[in-house]
Amino acid sequence: MPTPPPPKLLATPGAFDIQMAELHHMVRLSQQWLSSHILPILLAMLAGLALYLVMAFARRTLARRRRAEHDQLDFGLILVRTLSRTTHFFMMMTAARLVMGYAYPPEMISATIRFLFTIAAVFQGAIWAREFILSLIERRAEGDGRGETLANAMGLIRVLITFALFAIATIMVLDNLGVNVTGLVAGLGIGGIAIGLAAQGIFSDLFSALSIIFDKPFRKGDTIQFGTTTATVEHIGLKSTRLRSVDGEQKIIANAKLLEQEITNFSDIARRRYKMAIGLVYQTPPEKAERVPEILAGAIEEAGAEFQRASFIAFGASSLDFEAHFFVHGHDITEADAVRHRVGMAILRKFAAEGLEFAYPTQTTFTAAPDGTLVWPYAQPKE
């Protein structure tokens, strides 16, 4: 009897075979879709192309306006700058997403378009937010005259904002893919805390520099006073500020330590108030003493200052004390000092013309007898 052939073994399909079968199935569905919906597909493609061309033309127009705009940043220009950053990939996926329903695509193609549109929209939102935030920062710091410092600060701000926004966008995309991002978010948070603690001093000075740039408590060239130091600002850096004291020494102080103190800025004074004390001798006739405020007002206005008030204030140890207050307009401290000098000289001339004498410390000694009668402190002259 002949030996029967061995039984055939049934091969179990592997993962590769399953994937190939799914691929063949998708290709077959796509062919059927293309053959049965050729006209809707062509119309949808034409509509999508038209939408893309309209968006591309609008983007090009905004970009041209952005390059030609040199005026002060306002919210309109900020929106122009933001929208001009629209990417071609986002415009293509937006057009495809809008016309997708008219072509009746299979679920596989619909899901792919929706997924790509989600990725494009998330990253486009990050790009728009980055441009909008940076434009707002530039608008806030516009015209402060800190070219080098502002450029360095903007470079660092641009890196930090870009990293933060695109990290958020990446997490959103991964979450949309079904990836568990809880561990990633926790890791980024712990890493950020560790970096912040390690570079606490550097970040403190850095954010203080940004506060100086955007809050503008003082600028380069301003004369300020902090503590017991009066100095002129020479350079505002990201870590420290360099100043030149009135005695000529260069002072270097960390930005954080500088902002911790009370700062007096002498450079932004449009009107300075001065006080001038005047003492007259006790021998001044009362009728002339009554006219002193009027005389002071005339001298102050003659010197080019603004008279505020003048009055008698006290009976001094050796003088009748008056006080005059006046304003000097202008930002230039040198000119203000010159006006104060002219006021003093005008008062001197006016008092000389009126016969008013300035007092100086004097004492008068009277000699008395044992019974309290005043006597001459020297021998009486013979008659």
VOPAGU-2260 file (C-alpha; in pm, 1 decimal, decimal comma):
REM VOPAGU-2260
SITE   aa  ch    i         X         Y         Z
SITE  MET   A    0       0,0       0,0       0,0
SITE  PRO   A    1     144,8     342,3     -94,2
SITE  THR   A    2     235,2     577,2     189,2
SITE  PRO   A    3      -8,5     872,1     215,5
SITE  PRO   A    4     144,8    1220,3     171,3
SITE  PRO   A    5     205,5    1417,4     491,6
SITE  PRO   A    6     -72,0    1659,3     588,9
SITE  LYS   A    7     -22,6    2026,6     492,1
SITE  LEU   A    8      42,1    2262,4     784,2
SITE  LEU   A    9    -184,5    2569,7     797,4
SITE  ALA   A   10      36,2    2879,5     841,5
SITE  THR   A   11     -87,9    3129,1    1097,3
SITE  PRO   A   12     -92,9    3479,5     945,7
SITE  GLY   A   13     163,9    3709,6    1108,5
SITE  ALA   A   14     151,6    4080,7    1181,7
SITE  PHE   A   15     321,5    4161,6     851,7
SITE  ASP   A   16      61,3    3967,8     656,8
SITE  ILE   A   17    -216,8    4145,1     843,1
SITE  GLN   A   18     -66,2    4485,3     767,3
SITE  MET   A   19     -24,5    4396,8     400,0
SITE  ALA   A   20    -384,0    4279,4     384,4
SITE  GLU   A   21    -501,0    4605,5     540,8
SITE  LEU   A   22    -288,7    4803,0     296,8
SITE  HIS   A   23    -436,1    4615,4      -0,3
SITE  HIS   A   24    -782,2    4676,7     140,9
SITE  MET   A   25    -716,2    5051,7     176,1
SITE  VAL   A   26    -577,6    5069,0    -177,8
SITE  ARG   A   27    -883,7    4889,1    -310,4
SITE  LEU   A   28   -1116,8    5124,9    -122,7
SITE  SER   A   29    -924,1    5425,7    -251,7
SITE  GLN   A   30    -949,4    5298,9    -608,1
SITE  GLN   A   31   -1319,8    5244,8    -570,5
SITE  TRP   A   32   -1359,7    5594,3    -421,7
SITE  LEU   A   33   -1159,5    5754,4    -702,4
SITE  SER   A   34   -1349,5    5572,7    -971,9
SITE  SER   A   35   -1695,7    5636,9    -828,6
SITE  HIS   A   36   -1648,8    6001,9    -711,8
SITE  ILE   A   37   -1414,2    6149,8    -970,1
SITE  LEU   A   38   -1628,1    6458,6   -1035,4
SITE  PRO   A   39   -1682,9    6554,2    -664,6
SITE  ILE   A   40   -1313,2    6494,5    -602,2
SITE  LEU   A   41   -1212,1    6727,9    -885,8
SITE  LEU   A   42   -1456,5    6994,7    -768,2
SITE  ALA   A   43   -1331,5    6964,2    -410,1
SITE  MET   A   44    -969,7    6990,4    -528,6
SITE  LEU   A   45   -1048,5    7301,9    -730,9
SITE  ALA   A   46   -1233,3    7457,5    -436,5
SITE  GLY   A   47    -945,5    7368,9    -204,1
SITE  LEU   A   48    -693,0    7516,9    -445,0
SITE  ALA   A   49    -898,6    7836,1    -470,3
SITE  LEU   A   50    -917,9    7863,0     -90,8
SITE  TYR   A   51    -544,2    7808,7     -61,2
SITE  LEU   A   52    -469,7    8075,4    -324,1
SITE  VAL   A   53    -697,4    8326,3    -147,9
SITE  MET   A   54    -527,0    8261,1     187,3
SITE  ALA   A   55    -181,4    8277,7      26,2
SITE  PHE   A   56    -267,5    8611,7    -138,0
SITE  ALA   A   57    -392,4    8750,7     194,3
SITE  ARG   A   58     -77,5    8629,4     368,8
SITE  ARG   A   59     142,8    8788,0     103,0
SITE  THR   A   60     -45,5    9118,0     133,5
SITE  LEU   A   61      -2,8    9118,6     511,8
SITE  ALA   A   62     367,1    9034,0     480,5
SITE  ARG   A   63     416,3    9322,0     234,7
SITE  ARG   A   64     242,1    9563,8     469,4
SITE  ARG   A   65     451,6    9438,0     759,1
SITE  ARG   A   66     776,8    9504,3     572,0
SITE  ALA   A   67     660,2    9853,3     469,6
SITE  GLU   A   68     535,9    9951,6     816,7
SITE  HIS   A   69     777,5   10162,1    1021,7
SITE  ASP   A   70     536,4   10349,7    1246,7
SITE  GLN   A   71     478,3   10293,9    1613,9
SITE  LEU   A   72     340,8    9951,7    1694,2
SITE  ASP   A   73     -34,3    9955,5    1754,0
SITE  PHE   A   74    -276,1    9666,0    1790,2
SITE  GLY   A   75    -362,4    9677,3    1420,0
SITE  LEU   A   76       0,9    9635,3    1320,1
SITE  ILE   A   77      44,4    9364,8    1584,4
SITE  LEU   A   78    -242,0    9169,0    1426,1
SITE  VAL   A   79     -85,0    9217,7    1082,9
SITE  ARG   A   80     248,1    9086,3    1208,5
SITE  THR   A   81      76,6    8791,5    1375,0
SITE  LEU   A   82    -134,5    8683,1    1076,3
SITE  SER   A   83     156,1    8726,5     834,5
SITE  ARG   A   84     323,9    8433,0    1012,7
SITE  THR   A   85      63,7    8188,5     877,3
SITE  THR   A   86     238,8    7879,6     734,4
SITE  HIS   A   87     166,7    7720,3     395,2
SITE  PHE   A   88     112,3    7381,8     558,6
SITE  PHE   A   89    -167,0    7525,0     775,9
SITE  MET   A   90    -330,6    7691,5     475,8
SITE  MET   A   91    -319,5    7366,9     275,2
SITE  MET   A   92    -463,9    7159,3     557,4
SITE  THR   A   93    -732,4    7421,9     627,6
SITE  ALA   A   94    -840,0    7417,6     264,3
SITE  ALA   A   95    -843,3    7036,2     262,3
SITE  ARG   A   96   -1043,4    7022,9     584,7
SITE  LEU   A   97   -1303,5    7269,8     454,2
SITE  VAL   A   98   -1369,0    7090,1     123,4
SITE  MET   A   99   -1324,7    6734,2     251,5
SITE  GLY   A  100   -1696,1    6669,4     295,8
SITE  TYR   A  101   -1779,2    6747,8     -67,4
SITE  ALA   A  102   -1556,3    6465,0    -199,2
SITE  TYR   A  103   -1712,1    6187,1      18,2
SITE  PRO   A  104   -1373,3    6037,8     111,6
SITE  PRO   A  105   -1334,0    5704,7     294,1
SITE  GLU   A  106   -1299,5    5714,8     670,8
SITE  MET   A  107    -926,8    5643,3     648,7
SITE  ILE   A  108    -861,3    5952,3     434,0
SITE  SER   A  109   -1098,9    6165,1     643,5
SITE  ALA   A  110    -924,0    6062,5     965,3
SITE  THR   A  111    -582,8    6138,2     811,7
SITE  ILE   A  112    -690,9    6486,7     699,7
SITE  ARG   A  113    -844,4    6560,2    1039,6
SITE  PHE   A  114    -527,8    6448,1    1217,0
SITE  LEU   A  115    -295,7    6652,1     993,3
SITE  PHE   A  116    -525,3    6954,3    1029,7
SITE  THR   A  117    -510,5    6919,9    1408,7
SITE  ILE   A  118    -128,5    6913,6    1402,1
SITE  ALA   A  119    -118,4    7213,4    1167,3
SITE  ALA   A  120    -369,2    7410,1    1378,0
SITE  VAL   A  121    -188,6    7341,3    1707,7
SITE  PHE   A  122     154,0    7447,2    1581,5
SITE  GLN   A  123       7,9    7740,7    1388,0
SITE  GLY   A  124    -157,6    7857,5    1709,7
SITE  ALA   A  125     181,6    7838,5    1882,3
SITE  ILE   A  126     341,3    8045,9    1603,2
SITE  TRP   A  127      64,9    8307,8    1620,7
SITE  ALA   A  128      82,1    8326,3    1999,8
SITE  ARG   A  129     463,4    8363,1    1986,4
SITE  GLU   A  130     446,3    8649,3    1736,3
SITE  PHE   A  131     162,4    8822,4    1922,8
SITE  ILE   A  132     338,9    8806,1    2261,6
SITE  LEU   A  133     672,3    8923,5    2119,5
SITE  SER   A  134     500,5    9212,2    1939,0
SITE  LEU   A  135     328,9    9319,4    2260,6
SITE  ILE   A  136     663,9    9312,7    2442,3
SITE  GLU   A  137     828,4    9518,7    2167,2
SITE  ARG   A  138     539,9    9767,3    2181,6
SITE  ARG   A  139     580,2    9800,7    2559,5
SITE  ALA   A  140     955,7    9859,8    2528,8
SITE  GLU   A  141     935,8   10077,2    2216,5
SITE  GLY   A  142    1140,8   10396,5    2212,4
SITE  ASP   A  143    1327,0   10348,6    2539,7
SITE  GLY   A  144    1672,4   10381,4    2381,5
SITE  ARG   A  145    1823,2   10062,4    2522,2
SITE  GLY   A  146    1937,1    9909,5    2192,7
SITE  GLU   A  147    2196,0    9654,7    2305,0
SITE  THR   A  148    2027,7    9559,2    2631,6
SITE  LEU   A  149    1686,6    9530,6    2468,1
SITE  ALA   A  150    1829,1    9319,6    2183,6
SITE  ASN   A  151    1989,8    9078,3    2430,1
SITE  ALA   A  152    1676,4    9063,1    2640,2
SITE  MET   A  153    1452,2    9007,5    2338,4
SITE  GLY   A  154    1676,4    8724,5    2222,2
SITE  LEU   A  155    1641,7    8549,6    2555,0
SITE  ILE   A  156    1269,0    8621,6    2578,6
SITE  ARG   A  157    1220,2    8485,6    2226,6
SITE  VAL   A  158    1394,1    8158,8    2320,4
SITE  LEU   A  159    1192,5    8116,4    2642,5
SITE  ILE   A  160     857,7    8192,2    2479,6
SITE  THR   A  161     930,3    7971,0    2178,8
SITE  PHE   A  162    1031,1    7678,4    2399,7
SITE  ALA   A  163     726,1    7714,2    2624,3
SITE  LEU   A  164     470,1    7746,9    2343,2
SITE  PHE   A  165     609,6    7466,8    2126,3
SITE  ALA   A  166     644,2    7238,9    2429,6
SITE  ILE   A  167     273,1    7292,2    2497,6
SITE  ALA   A  168     191,4    7233,1    2129,5
SITE  THR   A  169     393,6    6909,8    2123,7
SITE  ILE   A  170     217,9    6782,7    2436,7
SITE  MET   A  171    -121,1    6859,5    2278,7
SITE  VAL   A  172     -28,4    6668,1    1961,3
SITE  LEU   A  173      98,9    6369,3    2159,0
SITE  ASP   A  174    -217,7    6370,2    2366,6
SITE  ASN   A  175    -421,1    6375,1    2044,9
SITE  LEU   A  176    -226,6    6066,6    1930,1
SITE  GLY   A  177    -329,3    5886,2    2244,7
SITE  VAL   A  178       7,2    5905,2    2417,6
SITE  ASN   A  179      -3,8    5933,4    2797,3
SITE  VAL   A  180     160,8    6271,9    2855,8
SITE  THR   A  181     117,2    6282,2    3234,1
SITE  GLY   A  182     474,0    6164,1    3297,1
SITE  LEU   A  183     611,9    6405,4    3038,6
SITE  VAL   A  184     431,9    6703,1    3195,6
SITE  ALA   A  185     548,5    6601,0    3542,2
SITE  GLY   A  186     906,5    6562,2    3418,4
SITE  LEU   A  187     904,6    6904,5    3255,6
SITE  GLY   A  188     765,6    7058,3    3573,4
SITE  ILE   A  189    1025,8    6895,9    3797,4
SITE  GLY   A  190    1304,1    6988,3    3554,8
SITE  GLY   A  191    1188,1    7347,9    3545,5
SITE  ILE   A  192    1179,5    7369,3    3924,3
SITE  ALA   A  193    1529,8    7221,1    3950,2
SITE  ILE   A  194    1670,9    7463,6    3693,7
SITE  GLY   A  195    1496,3    7756,1    3864,0
SITE  LEU   A  196    1640,3    7668,0    4204,8
SITE  ALA   A  197    1989,9    7613,3    4064,7
SITE  ALA   A  198    1994,9    7946,2    3879,6
SITE  GLN   A  199    1785,4    8146,6    4123,5
SITE  GLY   A  200    2031,4    8436,9    4147,5
SITE  ILE   A  201    2080,6    8459,9    3770,9
SITE  PHE   A  202    1706,4    8453,5    3702,0
SITE  SER   A  203    1647,7    8711,7    3975,0
SITE  ASP   A  204    1887,0    8957,8    3809,9
SITE  LEU   A  205    1751,7    8868,1    3465,7
SITE  PHE   A  206    1390,5    8941,0    3556,9
SITE  SER   A  207    1503,5    9258,0    3733,9
SITE  ALA   A  208    1671,3    9366,2    3407,8
SITE  LEU   A  209    1347,3    9296,8    3221,7
SITE  SER   A  210    1162,2    9500,2    3483,4
SITE  ILE   A  211    1401,5    9791,5    3427,7
SITE  ILE   A  212    1361,1    9764,4    3050,3
SITE  PHE   A  213     982,2    9747,8    3045,0
SITE  ASP   A  214     883,8    9937,6    3360,8
SITE  LYS   A  215    1143,8   10211,9    3288,6
SITE  PRO   A  216    1224,3   10344,8    3637,9
SITE  PHE   A  217    1535,9   10498,0    3479,2
SITE  ARG   A  218    1718,7   10502,1    3146,4
SITE  LYS   A  219    2071,7   10522,4    3020,4
SITE  GLY   A  220    2203,5   10871,6    3091,7
SITE  ASP   A  221    1968,2   10938,9    3385,8
SITE  THR   A  222    2106,8   11060,8    3717,3
SITE  ILE   A  223    1967,5   10856,5    4004,3
SITE  GLN   A  224    2016,9   10823,2    4377,5
SITE  PHE   A  225    1995,6   10494,7    4568,5
SITE  GLY   A  226    2100,3   10468,7    4929,3
SITE  THR   A  227    2376,5   10725,2    4977,0
SITE  THR   A  228    2501,6   10703,7    4616,2
SITE  THR   A  229    2422,4   10953,4    4341,7
SITE  ALA   A  230    2534,9   10841,9    3996,9
SITE  THR   A  231    2460,7   10853,4    3623,9
SITE  VAL   A  232    2347,4   10533,5    3449,6
SITE  GLU   A  233    2603,1   10423,9    3188,0
SITE  HIS   A  234    2484,5   10073,7    3090,7
SITE  ILE   A  235    2191,0    9847,1    3178,8
SITE  GLY   A  236    2290,8    9482,4    3140,3
SITE  LEU   A  237    2104,9    9156,1    3189,2
SITE  LYS   A  238    2297,4    9080,5    3511,2
SITE  SER   A  239    2406,0    9419,2    3646,0
SITE  THR   A  240    2389,1    9793,7    3589,1
SITE  ARG   A  241    2696,3   10016,6    3556,1
SITE  LEU   A  242    2683,2   10369,7    3693,8
SITE  ARG   A  243    2923,2   10664,6    3717,3
SITE  SER   A  244    2911,5   10842,2    4052,8
SITE  VAL   A  245    2928,4   11220,4    4083,0
SITE  ASP   A  246    3284,1   11180,0    4215,4
SITE  GLY   A  247    3391,4   10984,8    3905,7
SITE  GLU   A  248    3400,2   10625,6    4033,3
SITE  GLN   A  249    3227,7   10349,4    3840,9
SITE  LYS   A  250    2964,2   10165,2    4042,1
SITE  ILE   A  251    2850,0    9815,4    3939,8
SITE  ILE   A  252    2544,3    9678,9    4115,9
SITE  ALA   A  253    2328,2    9370,6    4052,4
SITE  ASN   A  254    1990,3    9454,4    3902,9
SITE  ALA   A  255    1796,2    9270,6    4174,3
SITE  LYS   A  256    1984,4    9448,7    4452,4
SITE  LEU   A  257    1937,9    9785,0    4279,1
SITE  LEU   A  258    1560,2    9747,4    4252,4
SITE  GLU   A  259    1534,5    9646,3    4617,8
SITE  GLN   A  260    1627,1   10002,8    4715,2
SITE  GLU   A  261    1434,5   10326,4    4689,5
SITE  ILE   A  262    1552,6   10502,5    4374,4
SITE  THR   A  263    1528,8   10876,2    4316,7
SITE  ASN   A  264    1547,4   10975,1    3950,3
SITE  PHE   A  265    1665,5   11334,0    3903,6
SITE  SER   A  266    1649,7   11329,7    3524,0
SITE  ASP   A  267    1274,7   11333,1    3475,3
SITE  ILE   A  268    1208,0   11657,8    3660,6
SITE  ALA   A  269    1018,3   11910,1    3450,4
SITE  ARG   A  270     976,8   12162,3    3734,7
SITE  ARG   A  271    1215,9   12203,1    4027,1
SITE  ARG   A  272    1115,6   12375,9    4349,0
SITE  TYR   A  273    1378,1   12578,5    4534,7
SITE  LYS   A  274    1372,9   12737,6    4878,1
SITE  MET   A  275    1586,4   13035,0    4974,2
SITE  ALA   A  276    1624,6   13155,4    5334,9
SITE  ILE   A  277    1699,7   13524,9    5402,3
SITE  GLY   A  278    1786,5   13696,7    5730,0
SITE  LEU   A  279    1766,7   14074,0    5788,9
SITE  VAL   A  280    1911,7   14272,0    6076,6
SITE  TYR   A  281    1683,4   14362,4    6366,6
SITE  GLN   A  282    1740,2   14729,5    6289,3
SITE  THR   A  283    1529,9   14691,5    5970,9
SITE  PRO   A  284    1237,8   14938,3    5979,5
SITE  PRO   A  285     899,8   14763,0    6005,3
SITE  GLU   A  286     764,7   14936,3    5695,1
SITE  LYS   A  287    1055,2   14797,6    5489,4
SITE  ALA   A  288    1020,6   14451,6    5645,4
SITE  GLU   A  289     655,7   14444,5    5537,2
SITE  ARG   A  290     762,6   14495,4    5174,1
SITE  VAL   A  291    1017,2   14208,5    5174,0
SITE  PRO   A  292     778,2   13946,3    5018,8
SITE  GLU   A  293     691,3   14190,2    4740,8
SITE  ILE   A  294    1059,2   14266,3    4678,4
SITE  LEU   A  295    1143,1   13894,6    4670,4
SITE  ALA   A  296     862,2   13823,8    4421,1
SITE  GLY   A  297     992,5   14093,0    4186,4
SITE  ALA   A  298    1351,8   13966,1    4208,7
SITE  ILE   A  299    1248,7   13604,4    4141,5
SITE  GLU   A  300    1035,3   13688,0    3838,2
SITE  GLU   A  301    1307,5   13918,8    3705,8
SITE  ALA   A  302    1551,6   13624,6    3713,0
SITE  GLY   A  303    1319,3   13406,2    3499,6
SITE  ALA   A  304    1179,9   13178,4    3772,5
SITE  GLU   A  305     820,4   13119,4    3880,2
SITE  PHE   A  306     741,6   13282,9    4215,7
SITE  GLN   A  307     541,3   13066,2    4457,3
SITE  ARG   A  308     539,1   13241,9    4794,9
SITE  ALA   A  309     752,1   13440,8    5040,5
SITE  SER   A  310     684,9   13533,1    5403,8
SITE  PHE   A  311     829,8   13611,1    5742,9
SITE  ILE   A  312     885,0   13286,0    5933,4
SITE  ALA   A  313    1066,6   13355,0    6265,4
SITE  PHE   A  314    1252,6   13589,2    6495,3
SITE  GLY   A  315    1598,2   13440,5    6476,5
SITE  ALA   A  316    1881,8   13466,3    6727,7
SITE  SER   A  317    2032,8   13757,1    6536,9
SITE  SER   A  318    1802,7   13811,1    6238,2
SITE  LEU   A  319    1451,2   13857,4    6108,7
SITE  ASP   A  320    1403,6   13536,8    5909,2
SITE  PHE   A  321    1220,0   13528,4    5574,0
SITE  GLU   A  322    1177,5   13241,3    5331,1
SITE  ALA   A  323    1112,0   13245,9    4955,2
SITE  HIS   A  324     989,2   12954,7    4739,2
SITE  PHE   A  325    1007,7   12948,4    4360,9
SITE  PHE   A  326     996,4   12704,5    4065,7
SITE  VAL   A  327    1239,2   12657,4    3777,2
SITE  HIS   A  328    1105,0   12485,0    3465,1
SITE  GLY   A  329    1307,0   12251,4    3243,1
SITE  HIS   A  330    1482,8   11913,7    3256,1
SITE  ASP   A  331    1839,3   12052,3    3246,7
SITE  ILE   A  332    1986,2   12064,6    3599,0
SITE  THR   A  333    2266,4   12296,6    3483,0
SITE  GLU   A  334    2017,5   12553,1    3356,8
SITE  ALA   A  335    1813,6   12519,6    3676,6
SITE  ASP   A  336    2122,0   12595,3    3886,9
SITE  ALA   A  337    2196,2   12896,7    3666,1
SITE  VAL   A  338    1843,7   13030,6    3724,2
SITE  ARG   A  339    1882,4   12981,5    4099,5
SITE  HIS   A  340    2207,4   13179,1    4082,2
SITE  ARG   A  341    2034,8   13461,7    3895,3
SITE  VAL   A  342    1760,6   13467,3    4158,2
SITE  GLY   A  343    2016,8   13513,0    4437,1
SITE  MET   A  344    2195,1   13793,0    4253,6
SITE  ALA   A  345    1864,4   13968,2    4177,2
SITE  ILE   A  346    1768,2   13956,6    4547,8
SITE  LEU   A  347    2109,2   14098,8    4639,9
SITE  ARG   A  348    2063,6   14391,5    4398,7
SITE  LYS   A  349    1706,3   14459,5    4509,0
SITE  PHE   A  350    1796,5   14462,4    4877,6
SITE  ALA   A  351    2093,5   14690,0    4813,1
SITE  ALA   A  352    1866,8   14930,8    4625,0
SITE  GLU   A  353    1611,5   14925,9    4908,9
SITE  GLY   A  354    1873,2   14967,9    5183,4
SITE  LEU   A  355    1797,4   14630,7    5342,0
SITE  GLU   A  356    2089,4   14473,6    5528,8
SITE  PHE   A  357    2152,0   14100,9    5556,4
SITE  ALA   A  358    2206,6   13980,6    5910,7
SITE  TYR   A  359    2506,7   13788,5    6035,5
SITE  PRO   A  360    2564,2   13636,9    6382,4
SITE  THR   A  361    2612,6   13924,0    6630,4
SITE  GLN   A  362    2595,9   13974,5    7006,7
SITE  THR   A  363    2537,5   14294,0    7209,5
SITE  THR   A  364    2672,8   14304,2    7567,8
SITE  PHE   A  365    2513,8   14525,1    7834,2
SITE  THR   A  366    2686,1   14594,5    8171,1
SITE  ALA   A  367    2478,1   14641,3    8483,2
SITE  ALA   A  368    2552,9   14770,8    8833,1
SITE  PRO   A  369    2485,2   14554,0    9138,3
SITE  ASP   A  370    2142,6   14715,5    9168,1
SITE  GLY   A  371    2062,2   14621,6    8805,4
SITE  THR   A  372    2113,4   14967,3    8662,0
SITE  LEU   A  373    2272,1   14962,7    8317,4
SITE  VAL   A  374    2610,3   15129,8    8317,7
SITE  TRP   A  375    2860,5   15203,7    8049,0
SITE  PRO   A  376    3107,4   14923,2    7993,3
SITE  TYR   A  377    3378,9   15184,9    7972,9
SITE  ALA   A  378    3459,1   15522,0    8131,6
SITE  GLN   A  379    3209,3   15790,8    8039,5
SITE  PRO   A  380    3351,7   16058,1    7816,3
SITE  LYS   A  381    3433,0   16388,2    7983,1
SITE  GLU   A  382    3213,0   16686,6    7896,4
